[in-house]
Amino acid sequence: MLVIQLAEELRSRGHEVVPILPTRLKGWLHDHLADRGFRFETVELVAGTRWSCTRDLFGLLRKHDLQVLHSHEFTMAVFGAAASRAARVRHVITMHGNQTMLDALRRRVALRAAFRWSHATVAVSEDTRAHLIDRLGLPDDSVLTIRNGIPRRSGEPEPVRTEFGVVDGSLLILAVGGLHKRKGHALLIEALARLQMEGRVPPWKLVIAGAGPEHDGLLELVQSKKLEGQVCLPGQREDIPALQTAADIFVMPSLWEGLPLAVLEAMLASTPVIASRTSGIPEAIEHEEDGLLVEPGDVDDLALALERLMNSAELRKRLGNAGRSRGEREFTIERMADEYERLYRGRQPA
């Protein structure tokens, strides 16, 4: 989503934007870019032919006479750095916070070379920046921080609340993200099941929007807790702004993150946030000021935070308003694009 939103913002400023995608991502990202009128290119990136990716990227840089190549995450950073070096094109890397990416020595060696060959390397949070510098043994000034930003979007809440059967007096709790173990969705279900069993909260519905390998396991957990009528796993959704606007509480119980867009979307929607005190999240949420932070993996802490918000409309309103105010100051797409534009032109972010 960040790639799509940044591409749209840069195009609105008069830049020509040519998305270049691995063919293995064919589907969701390709479709969204095409729907928005982007003419994108693809490169093969499969075992045994990986260095041909550098050759193909080099050809595309020349074909479109591109001035800047902006690569996201490990694989495209490595091959993008090699191709842009050969084509004498400015190269910018953005790393989004994959905590397991640097476990292999060969990856650390490759990424150090990519950073050295590039004009700038960006982390989306100070936590991600510190992690990269520590694991790669880099100088302190070798990685910059540009925090994520998102466009201001809204949606109609009532159709969402009707779809999921949220009646008057009930709360809609929302989580957004791929259904992976590190996202902590099972912890969220456990916490709500505990509150439900002890009768400590008003009626609620939980919607977890996303797809991934944990889907079946989460369904089994829901069934084992007898929450079939209260927990919905609708899969990948295209109406996240409407979901965020409709929600009474947004929860991100991840074990680690970069700086998640879904948290920023909730903030700009005035939806109070409960999120894990991990990675880049505390850079967007100050505990008790802009939202509530809980210890990652701690079901007790998560349950207490949920109980507080679910039982206090006043607290929900205060945190929601404060989150929106901070989001509008610090996490807009305009601010993020301004900083990237400076890098593209060879200057440091403001």
C-alpha positions in Angstrom: 0.0 0.0 0.0 2.8 2.4 0.7 4.2 1.9 -2.8 0.8 2.6 -4.3 0.2 5.6 -2.2 3.6 7.1 -2.7 3.4 6.5 -6.5 0.0 8.3 -6.6 1.3 11.3 -4.6 4.4 11.7 -6.7 2.4 11.5 -9.9 0.0 14.2 -8.6 3.1 16.4 -8.3 4.0 16.0 -12.0 6.5 13.2 -11.8 6.5 10.3 -14.2 6.4 7.1 -12.1 7.2 3.7 -13.5 6.5 0.9 -11.0 8.8 -2.1 -11.6 7.5 -5.3 -9.9 8.7 -8.9 -9.6 6.5 -11.2 -11.7 5.9 -13.3 -8.6 3.8 -10.5 -7.1 1.4 -10.7 -10.1 -2.1 -10.2 -8.8 -3.1 -7.8 -6.1 -0.4 -5.2 -6.5 -0.4 -5.3 -10.3 -4.2 -5.0 -10.3 -4.2 -2.0 -8.0 -1.6 -0.1 -9.9 -3.4 -0.9 -13.2 -6.7 0.3 -11.8 -5.0 3.6 -10.9 -3.7 4.0 -14.4 -0.1 3.1 -13.9 1.8 1.4 -16.7 4.2 -0.8 -14.9 7.0 -3.1 -15.8 7.9 -6.6 -14.4 11.2 -8.4 -13.9 11.7 -12.2 -13.4 13.0 -13.1 -9.9 13.1 -16.8 -9.5 15.8 -19.3 -8.3 18.6 -19.7 -10.8 17.9 -16.5 -12.8 18.3 -13.9 -10.1 21.2 -12.0 -11.5 19.3 -11.6 -14.8 17.1 -9.3 -12.7 20.0 -6.8 -12.5 20.3 -7.0 -16.3 16.6 -6.5 -16.8 16.4 -3.6 -14.3 19.4 -1.9 -16.1 17.4 -2.2 -19.4 14.3 -0.7 -17.9 16.3 2.2 -16.5 17.6 3.0 -20.0 14.3 2.3 -21.7 12.4 4.9 -19.6 15.4 7.2 -19.1 14.7 7.1 -15.4 16.6 9.5 -13.1 15.9 7.7 -9.8 15.4 4.1 -8.8 13.6 3.6 -5.5 13.8 0.1 -4.2 11.9 -1.4 -1.3 13.1 -4.2 1.0 16.0 -6.6 0.7 15.8 -8.3 -2.7 15.0 -5.3 -4.8 17.4 -3.2 -2.8 20.3 -5.6 -3.7 19.5 -5.9 -7.4 18.3 -2.3 -7.7 21.6 -1.1 -6.3 23.6 -3.1 -8.8 21.5 -2.0 -11.8 21.5 1.7 -10.8 25.2 1.7 -10.2 25.8 0.3 -13.7 23.3 2.7 -15.3 24.7 5.7 -13.3 21.2 6.4 -11.8 20.5 7.7 -8.3 19.4 4.9 -6.1 17.3 5.1 -2.9 16.5 2.1 -0.6 13.6 1.9 1.9 13.7 -0.9 4.5 10.4 -1.6 6.2 11.4 -3.6 9.3 11.6 -7.3 8.6 13.3 -8.5 11.8 14.3 -11.9 10.4 15.8 -10.6 7.1 19.3 -10.3 8.4 19.7 -13.7 10.1 21.8 -15.2 7.2 25.3 -13.9 6.7 25.0 -13.8 2.9 22.1 -11.4 3.3 24.0 -9.1 5.6 27.0 -9.1 3.2 24.7 -8.3 0.2 22.8 -5.6 2.0 25.9 -3.8 3.2 27.1 -3.7 -0.4 23.7 -2.4 -1.6 23.8 0.4 1.0 27.3 1.3 0.0 26.4 1.5 -3.7 23.3 3.6 -3.1 22.8 7.4 -2.6 20.6 6.9 0.4 19.2 4.2 2.6 16.0 4.9 4.5 14.3 3.1 7.5 10.6 3.7 8.2 11.2 4.1 12.0 14.1 4.8 14.3 13.8 1.3 15.7 14.3 -0.2 12.2 17.2 2.2 11.6 18.9 1.2 14.9 18.3 -2.5 14.1 20.0 -2.2 10.6 22.9 -0.2 11.9 23.5 -2.7 14.8 23.1 -5.9 12.7 25.2 -4.7 9.8 27.9 -2.9 11.8 27.3 0.4 9.9 28.3 4.0 10.8 25.5 5.9 12.6 24.9 8.3 9.8 24.6 5.6 7.0 20.8 5.1 7.4 18.2 7.9 7.5 14.7 7.7 9.0 11.6 8.8 7.0 8.5 7.7 8.8 5.6 6.4 6.8 2.7 8.7 5.9 -0.7 8.0 4.5 -3.4 9.9 2.5 -6.4 11.2 4.3 -9.2 8.9 3.4 -12.7 8.2 4.8 -15.5 5.7 4.3 -19.1 5.2 5.2 -19.3 3.4 8.6 -23.0 2.2 8.5 -22.7 -0.3 5.7 -19.7 -1.9 7.5 -21.5 -2.1 10.8 -24.6 -3.6 9.1 -22.6 -6.1 7.2 -21.0 -7.5 10.4 -24.2 -7.3 12.5 -23.0 -4.6 14.9 -26.2 -3.5 16.7 -26.7 -0.5 18.9 -24.9 -0.9 22.1 -22.2 -3.2 20.6 -18.6 -2.3 19.9 -16.8 -3.0 16.7 -13.2 -4.0 17.3 -10.9 -4.0 14.2 -7.6 -5.6 13.4 -5.9 -5.2 10.0 -3.0 -7.2 8.7 -1.8 -10.4 7.2 -2.8 -13.5 9.1 0.7 -14.4 10.3 1.7 -15.5 13.8 3.8 -12.4 14.4 0.7 -10.3 14.0 -0.7 -11.6 17.3 -4.2 -12.1 16.2 -4.5 -15.3 18.3 -3.6 -13.2 21.4 -6.3 -10.8 20.6 -8.9 -13.6 20.4 -7.7 -15.1 23.7 -7.9 -11.7 25.4 -11.4 -11.1 24.2 -12.5 -14.6 25.1 -11.3 -14.1 28.6 -13.2 -10.8 29.0 -16.3 -12.4 27.5 -16.2 -15.4 29.8 -15.8 -13.1 32.9 -18.5 -10.7 31.7 -16.3 -7.6 32.1 -17.2 -5.8 28.8 -20.2 -4.8 26.8 -21.3 -6.7 23.6 -18.7 -6.7 20.9 -17.7 -7.9 17.4 -14.2 -8.5 16.2 -13.2 -8.2 12.6 -9.7 -9.2 11.5 -9.2 -8.0 7.9 -6.5 -9.8 6.1 -5.4 -13.1 4.6 -2.5 -15.5 5.3 -1.4 -18.9 6.6 -2.9 -18.6 10.1 -6.5 -18.4 8.8 -7.5 -22.0 9.5 -5.7 -22.0 12.9 -7.5 -18.8 13.9 -10.9 -20.2 12.9 -10.2 -23.3 15.0 -9.3 -21.0 18.0 -12.6 -19.1 17.5 -14.5 -22.3 17.5 -12.8 -23.6 20.6 -13.6 -20.4 22.4 -17.3 -20.6 21.2 -17.0 -17.1 19.5 -18.2 -18.0 16.1 -20.9 -15.3 16.1 -18.5 -12.6 17.4 -15.2 -13.0 15.5 -15.2 -12.4 11.7 -12.3 -13.3 9.3 -13.5 -11.7 6.1 -10.2 -12.1 4.2 -8.5 -9.3 2.3 -10.6 -6.1 2.2 -10.5 -3.2 -0.2 -12.5 -0.9 2.0 -10.0 -0.3 4.9 -10.9 3.4 5.2 -14.6 2.4 5.8 -13.6 -0.3 8.3 -11.4 2.1 10.2 -14.2 4.7 10.3 -16.7 2.2 11.4 -14.6 0.7 14.2 -14.9 1.7 17.8 -11.4 0.4 18.7 -8.4 -0.6 16.5 -6.0 -3.2 17.9 -2.6 -4.2 16.6 -1.1 -6.8 18.9 2.0 -7.6 16.8 5.1 -9.2 18.2 7.2 -6.9 15.9 6.5 -4.4 13.1 8.1 -1.6 11.2 5.8 1.5 11.3 2.5 -0.1 10.3 0.2 1.8 8.0 -2.9 0.4 9.6 -2.0 2.1 12.9 -1.6 5.4 11.1 -4.9 4.8 9.2 -6.7 4.3 12.5 -5.2 7.4 14.0 -6.3 9.6 11.0 -9.8 8.0 11.3 -10.0 9.1 15.0 -10.3 5.5 16.1 -8.6 4.8 19.4 -5.6 2.5 19.1 -4.3 -0.4 21.3 -1.0 -1.6 20.0 2.1 -3.5 21.1 5.0 -1.6 22.6 7.4 -2.9 19.9 9.5 -1.8 17.0 8.3 1.5 15.4 4.9 1.6 17.0 5.9 3.7 20.1 7.2 6.4 17.6 3.6 6.9 16.5 1.7 6.2 19.8 2.6 7.7 23.1 1.0 5.6 25.8 -2.0 7.2 27.5 -1.7 10.2 25.1 -2.4 9.0 21.6 -3.4 5.5 22.4 -2.7 2.5 24.7 0.5 0.4 24.4 0.8 -3.1 25.7 3.6 -5.5 26.0 4.0 -7.8 22.9 2.8 -11.3 23.6 1.2 -10.4 27.0 -2.5 -11.5 26.9 -3.1 -10.1 30.4 -1.9 -6.7 29.4 -3.9 -6.7 26.2 -7.0 -7.8 28.1 -6.7 -5.0 30.6 -6.3 -2.4 27.8 -9.3 -3.7 26.0 -11.4 -3.7 29.1 -10.5 0.0 29.8 -11.4 1.2 26.3 -14.4 -1.0 25.9 -15.9 0.3 29.1 -15.1 4.0 28.6 -16.6 6.0 25.8 -14.9 9.1 27.2 -11.5 7.4 27.0 -12.2 6.2 23.5 -13.1 9.7 22.4 -10.1 11.4 24.0 -7.5 8.9 22.6 -9.2 8.9 19.2 -9.1 12.7 18.9 -5.5 12.9 20.1 -4.4 10.2 17.7 -6.0 12.1 14.8 -4.3 15.3 15.8 -0.9 13.7 15.9 -1.5 11.8 12.7 -2.4 15.0 10.9 0.8 16.7 12.2 3.3 13.9 11.6 2.0 11.0 9.4 0.6 12.4 6.2 1.5 11.3 2.7 2.4 14.9 1.8 5.1 15.0 4.5 6.5 11.7 3.6 6.6 12.5 -0.1 8.3 15.9 0.6 11.1 14.0 2.3 11.6 11.5 -0.4 11.6 14.2 -3.1 14.5 15.8 -1.3 16.4 12.5 -1.4 15.6 12.0 -5.1 17.2 15.4 -5.7 20.3 14.5 -3.7 19.4 16.5 -0.6 18.8 15.3 3.0 15.3 15.2 4.3 14.3 18.3 6.3 
